Amino acid sequence: MAYRISDECIACGACQQECPVEAISEGDIFVIDPELCIDCGTCADVCPVGAPTPEE
């Protein structure tokens, strides 16, 4: 199950820097490519606002 980034994203870039598979790209808010995401949760661990959440 891949992670997604919610509208809570403040575009700080912390998640992108920590992603081990470079699945996160910058846009208006950051976006996680579900094809690349390995569900490690690192992005959620470093996010100051809890924007990355598991896809349901």
Biopython code that builds the backbone (N, CA, C, O; Angstrom):
import numpy as np
from Bio.PDB.StructureBuilder import StructureBuilder

atoms = [
    (1, "MET", "N", (0.847, -1.174, 0.000)),
    (1, "MET", "CA", (0.000, 0.000, 0.000)),
    (1, "MET", "C", (0.896, 1.241, 0.000)),
    (1, "MET", "O", (1.737, 1.413, 0.883)),
    (2, "ALA", "N", (0.710, 2.074, -0.968)),
    (2, "ALA", "CA", (1.514, 3.289, -1.111)),
    (2, "ALA", "C", (0.989, 4.392, -0.192)),
    (2, "ALA", "O", (-0.148, 4.346, 0.276)),
    (3, "TYR", "N", (1.827, 5.359, 0.046)),
    (3, "TYR", "CA", (1.440, 6.555, 0.789)),
    (3, "TYR", "C", (0.979, 7.620, -0.196)),
    (3, "TYR", "O", (1.344, 7.588, -1.371)),
    (4, "ARG", "N", (0.179, 8.559, 0.283)),
    (4, "ARG", "CA", (-0.211, 9.731, -0.494)),
    (4, "ARG", "C", (-0.015, 10.940, 0.395)),
    (4, "ARG", "O", (0.039, 10.809, 1.618)),
    (5, "ILE", "N", (0.090, 12.110, -0.198)),
    (5, "ILE", "CA", (0.280, 13.335, 0.570)),
    (5, "ILE", "C", (-1.018, 14.132, 0.532)),
    (5, "ILE", "O", (-1.542, 14.448, -0.536)),
    (6, "SER", "N", (-1.523, 14.449, 1.715)),
    (6, "SER", "CA", (-2.799, 15.159, 1.828)),
    (6, "SER", "C", (-2.624, 16.659, 1.602)),
    (6, "SER", "O", (-1.509, 17.158, 1.448)),
    (7, "ASP", "N", (-3.738, 17.352, 1.586)),
    (7, "ASP", "CA", (-3.738, 18.805, 1.408)),
    (7, "ASP", "C", (-3.105, 19.543, 2.584)),
    (7, "ASP", "O", (-2.909, 20.756, 2.515)),
    (8, "GLU", "N", (-2.787, 18.838, 3.650)),
    (8, "GLU", "CA", (-2.121, 19.444, 4.804)),
    (8, "GLU", "C", (-0.667, 19.812, 4.487)),
    (8, "GLU", "O", (-0.033, 20.539, 5.252)),
    (9, "CYS", "N", (-0.143, 19.319, 3.380)),
    (9, "CYS", "CA", (1.255, 19.545, 2.989)),
    (9, "CYS", "C", (1.586, 21.039, 2.968)),
    (9, "CYS", "O", (0.848, 21.849, 2.409)),
    (10, "ILE", "N", (2.718, 21.379, 3.596)),
    (10, "ILE", "CA", (3.186, 22.769, 3.600)),
    (10, "ILE", "C", (4.383, 22.955, 2.659)),
    (10, "ILE", "O", (5.040, 23.996, 2.680)),
    (11, "ALA", "N", (4.658, 21.946, 1.842)),
    (11, "ALA", "CA", (5.723, 21.982, 0.837)),
    (11, "ALA", "C", (7.097, 22.311, 1.421)),
    (11, "ALA", "O", (7.853, 23.090, 0.840)),
    (12, "CYS", "N", (7.415, 21.720, 2.565)),
    (12, "CYS", "CA", (8.710, 21.987, 3.200)),
    (12, "CYS", "C", (9.844, 21.155, 2.585)),
    (12, "CYS", "O", (11.011, 21.532, 2.691)),
    (13, "GLY", "N", (9.512, 20.037, 1.951)),
    (13, "GLY", "CA", (10.522, 19.214, 1.306)),
    (13, "GLY", "C", (11.173, 18.163, 2.174)),
    (13, "GLY", "O", (12.018, 17.412, 1.687)),
    (14, "ALA", "N", (10.816, 18.082, 3.436)),
    (14, "ALA", "CA", (11.438, 17.106, 4.336)),
    (14, "ALA", "C", (11.244, 15.679, 3.835)),
    (14, "ALA", "O", (12.173, 14.873, 3.884)),
    (15, "CYS", "N", (10.054, 15.365, 3.359)),
    (15, "CYS", "CA", (9.756, 14.009, 2.899)),
    (15, "CYS", "C", (10.573, 13.650, 1.664)),
    (15, "CYS", "O", (11.095, 12.539, 1.562)),
    (16, "GLN", "N", (10.682, 14.575, 0.738)),
    (16, "GLN", "CA", (11.402, 14.310, -0.505)),
    (16, "GLN", "C", (12.871, 13.992, -0.224)),
    (16, "GLN", "O", (13.444, 13.096, -0.844)),
    (17, "GLN", "N", (13.466, 14.712, 0.693)),
    (17, "GLN", "CA", (14.876, 14.499, 1.028)),
    (17, "GLN", "C", (15.113, 13.137, 1.662)),
    (17, "GLN", "O", (16.195, 12.569, 1.507)),
    (18, "GLU", "N", (14.129, 12.602, 2.370)),
    (18, "GLU", "CA", (14.305, 11.350, 3.107)),
    (18, "GLU", "C", (13.847, 10.103, 2.362)),
    (18, "GLU", "O", (14.170, 8.994, 2.786)),
    (19, "CYS", "N", (13.110, 10.246, 1.271)),
    (19, "CYS", "CA", (12.571, 9.080, 0.563)),
    (19, "CYS", "C", (13.706, 8.238, -0.025)),
    (19, "CYS", "O", (14.484, 8.743, -0.834)),
    (20, "PRO", "N", (13.816, 6.959, 0.369)),
    (20, "PRO", "CA", (14.927, 6.132, -0.105)),
    (20, "PRO", "C", (14.816, 5.706, -1.567)),
    (20, "PRO", "O", (15.803, 5.271, -2.159)),
    (21, "VAL", "N", (13.623, 5.827, -2.155)),
    (21, "VAL", "CA", (13.441, 5.400, -3.548)),
    (21, "VAL", "C", (13.084, 6.554, -4.479)),
    (21, "VAL", "O", (12.695, 6.332, -5.625)),
    (22, "GLU", "N", (13.215, 7.775, -3.992)),
    (22, "GLU", "CA", (12.939, 8.987, -4.772)),
    (22, "GLU", "C", (11.553, 8.964, -5.419)),
    (22, "GLU", "O", (11.395, 9.289, -6.595)),
    (23, "ALA", "N", (10.544, 8.569, -4.616)),
    (23, "ALA", "CA", (9.172, 8.474, -5.108)),
    (23, "ALA", "C", (8.401, 9.780, -4.965)),
    (23, "ALA", "O", (7.253, 9.871, -5.402)),
    (24, "ILE", "N", (9.018, 10.794, -4.358)),
    (24, "ILE", "CA", (8.306, 12.036, -4.056)),
    (24, "ILE", "C", (8.810, 13.152, -4.953)),
    (24, "ILE", "O", (10.014, 13.377, -5.076)),
    (25, "SER", "N", (7.865, 13.850, -5.580)),
    (25, "SER", "CA", (8.232, 14.970, -6.444)),
    (25, "SER", "C", (7.502, 16.225, -5.989)),
    (25, "SER", "O", (6.480, 16.165, -5.306)),
    (26, "GLU", "N", (8.058, 17.361, -6.389)),
    (26, "GLU", "CA", (7.523, 18.651, -5.970)),
    (26, "GLU", "C", (6.494, 19.147, -6.978)),
    (26, "GLU", "O", (6.649, 18.990, -8.189)),
    (27, "GLY", "N", (5.439, 19.749, -6.435)),
    (27, "GLY", "CA", (4.417, 20.404, -7.235)),
    (27, "GLY", "C", (3.865, 21.530, -6.384)),
    (27, "GLY", "O", (4.614, 22.130, -5.613)),
    (28, "ASP", "N", (2.574, 21.839, -6.496)),
    (28, "ASP", "CA", (1.958, 22.804, -5.580)),
    (28, "ASP", "C", (2.091, 22.286, -4.153)),
    (28, "ASP", "O", (2.414, 23.026, -3.224)),
    (29, "ILE", "N", (1.831, 20.989, -4.013)),
    (29, "ILE", "CA", (2.188, 20.247, -2.808)),
    (29, "ILE", "C", (3.010, 19.071, -3.311)),
    (29, "ILE", "O", (3.042, 18.817, -4.515)),
    (30, "PHE", "N", (3.663, 18.362, -2.434)),
    (30, "PHE", "CA", (4.469, 17.233, -2.878)),
    (30, "PHE", "C", (3.562, 16.058, -3.234)),
    (30, "PHE", "O", (2.462, 15.926, -2.699)),
    (31, "VAL", "N", (4.036, 15.207, -4.142)),
    (31, "VAL", "CA", (3.256, 14.086, -4.651)),
    (31, "VAL", "C", (4.102, 12.820, -4.565)),
    (31, "VAL", "O", (5.294, 12.838, -4.871)),
    (32, "ILE", "N", (3.478, 11.723, -4.149)),
    (32, "ILE", "CA", (4.164, 10.437, -4.074)),
    (32, "ILE", "C", (3.705, 9.565, -5.242)),
    (32, "ILE", "O", (2.507, 9.368, -5.442)),
    (33, "ASP", "N", (4.661, 9.045, -6.008)),
    (33, "ASP", "CA", (4.361, 8.137, -7.110)),
    (33, "ASP", "C", (4.052, 6.757, -6.519)),
    (33, "ASP", "O", (4.945, 6.122, -5.957)),
    (34, "PRO", "N", (2.808, 6.284, -6.633)),
    (34, "PRO", "CA", (2.445, 5.003, -6.019)),
    (34, "PRO", "C", (3.172, 3.812, -6.640)),
    (34, "PRO", "O", (3.276, 2.759, -6.011)),
    (35, "GLU", "N", (3.675, 3.965, -7.857)),
    (35, "GLU", "CA", (4.417, 2.881, -8.510)),
    (35, "GLU", "C", (5.814, 2.726, -7.912)),
    (35, "GLU", "O", (6.388, 1.638, -7.953)),
    (36, "LEU", "N", (6.358, 3.798, -7.363)),
    (36, "LEU", "CA", (7.694, 3.762, -6.779)),
    (36, "LEU", "C", (7.689, 3.580, -5.266)),
    (36, "LEU", "O", (8.642, 3.043, -4.702)),
    (37, "CYS", "N", (6.625, 4.023, -4.608)),
    (37, "CYS", "CA", (6.539, 3.977, -3.141)),
    (37, "CYS", "C", (6.643, 2.540, -2.633)),
    (37, "CYS", "O", (5.963, 1.643, -3.133)),
    (38, "ILE", "N", (7.504, 2.332, -1.633)),
    (38, "ILE", "CA", (7.693, 1.001, -1.052)),
    (38, "ILE", "C", (7.041, 0.890, 0.332)),
    (38, "ILE", "O", (7.293, -0.070, 1.060)),
    (39, "ASP", "N", (6.207, 1.865, 0.693)),
    (39, "ASP", "CA", (5.450, 1.824, 1.939)),
    (39, "ASP", "C", (6.346, 1.733, 3.173)),
    (39, "ASP", "O", (6.028, 1.022, 4.126)),
    (40, "CYS", "N", (7.467, 2.455, 3.153)),
    (40, "CYS", "CA", (8.392, 2.389, 4.292)),
    (40, "CYS", "C", (7.986, 3.321, 5.428)),
    (40, "CYS", "O", (8.356, 3.093, 6.580)),
    (41, "GLY", "N", (7.216, 4.385, 5.108)),
    (41, "GLY", "CA", (6.756, 5.306, 6.131)),
    (41, "GLY", "C", (7.734, 6.384, 6.535)),
    (41, "GLY", "O", (7.434, 7.180, 7.425)),
    (42, "THR", "N", (8.896, 6.436, 5.907)),
    (42, "THR", "CA", (9.890, 7.445, 6.252)),
    (42, "THR", "C", (9.342, 8.846, 6.056)),
    (42, "THR", "O", (9.602, 9.737, 6.865)),
    (43, "CYS", "N", (8.584, 9.043, 4.989)),
    (43, "CYS", "CA", (8.015, 10.372, 4.717)),
    (43, "CYS", "C", (7.098, 10.818, 5.855)),
    (43, "CYS", "O", (7.141, 11.973, 6.280)),
    (44, "ALA", "N", (6.280, 9.906, 6.340)),
    (44, "ALA", "CA", (5.363, 10.231, 7.432)),
    (44, "ALA", "C", (6.127, 10.526, 8.721)),
    (44, "ALA", "O", (5.724, 11.386, 9.505)),
    (45, "ASP", "N", (7.223, 9.815, 8.934)),
    (45, "ASP", "CA", (8.018, 10.005, 10.145)),
    (45, "ASP", "C", (8.664, 11.388, 10.218)),
    (45, "ASP", "O", (8.813, 11.940, 11.308)),
    (46, "VAL", "N", (9.047, 11.953, 9.072)),
    (46, "VAL", "CA", (9.751, 13.242, 9.072)),
    (46, "VAL", "C", (8.844, 14.441, 8.823)),
    (46, "VAL", "O", (9.277, 15.580, 8.997)),
    (47, "CYS", "N", (7.607, 14.215, 8.424)),
    (47, "CYS", "CA", (6.709, 15.323, 8.084)),
    (47, "CYS", "C", (6.249, 16.063, 9.336)),
    (47, "CYS", "O", (5.718, 15.441, 10.255)),
    (48, "PRO", "N", (6.444, 17.392, 9.388)),
    (48, "PRO", "CA", (6.056, 18.151, 10.574)),
    (48, "PRO", "C", (4.542, 18.339, 10.726)),
    (48, "PRO", "O", (4.073, 18.719, 11.799)),
    (49, "VAL", "N", (3.778, 18.077, 9.664)),
    (49, "VAL", "CA", (2.321, 18.257, 9.744)),
    (49, "VAL", "C", (1.537, 16.973, 9.497)),
    (49, "VAL", "O", (0.306, 17.002, 9.460)),
    (50, "GLY", "N", (2.220, 15.857, 9.330)),
    (50, "GLY", "CA", (1.542, 14.567, 9.145)),
    (50, "GLY", "C", (0.818, 14.423, 7.824)),
    (50, "GLY", "O", (-0.191, 13.722, 7.748)),
    (51, "ALA", "N", (1.314, 15.076, 6.773)),
    (51, "ALA", "CA", (0.644, 15.033, 5.478)),
    (51, "ALA", "C", (0.687, 13.672, 4.782)),
    (51, "ALA", "O", (-0.322, 13.278, 4.197)),
    (52, "PRO", "N", (1.800, 12.935, 4.814)),
    (52, "PRO", "CA", (1.802, 11.615, 4.168)),
    (52, "PRO", "C", (0.978, 10.606, 4.972)),
    (52, "PRO", "O", (1.193, 10.423, 6.170)),
    (53, "THR", "N", (0.047, 9.968, 4.300)),
    (53, "THR", "CA", (-0.790, 8.953, 4.952)),
    (53, "THR", "C", (-0.891, 7.742, 4.048)),
    (53, "THR", "O", (-0.774, 7.880, 2.831)),
    (54, "PRO", "N", (-1.105, 6.550, 4.609)),
    (54, "PRO", "CA", (-1.259, 5.359, 3.773)),
    (54, "PRO", "C", (-2.510, 5.461, 2.911)),
    (54, "PRO", "O", (-3.546, 5.951, 3.362)),
    (55, "GLU", "N", (-2.408, 4.996, 1.672)),
    (55, "GLU", "CA", (-3.577, 4.916, 0.785)),
    (55, "GLU", "C", (-4.536, 3.889, 1.362)),
    (55, "GLU", "O", (-4.118, 2.904, 1.972)),
    (56, "GLU", "N", (-5.802, 4.123, 1.168)),
    (56, "GLU", "CA", (-6.785, 3.147, 1.657)),
    (56, "GLU", "C", (-7.292, 2.300, 0.532)),
    (56, "GLU", "O", (-8.127, 1.422, 0.748)),
]
sb = StructureBuilder()
sb.init_structure("model")
sb.init_model(0)
sb.init_chain("A")
sb.init_seg("    ")
for serial, (resi, resn, name, xyz) in enumerate(atoms, 1):
    if name == "N":
        sb.init_residue(resn, " ", resi, " ")
    sb.init_atom(name, np.array(xyz, "f"), 0.0, 1.0, " ", f" {name:<3s}", serial, name[0])
structure = sb.get_structure()
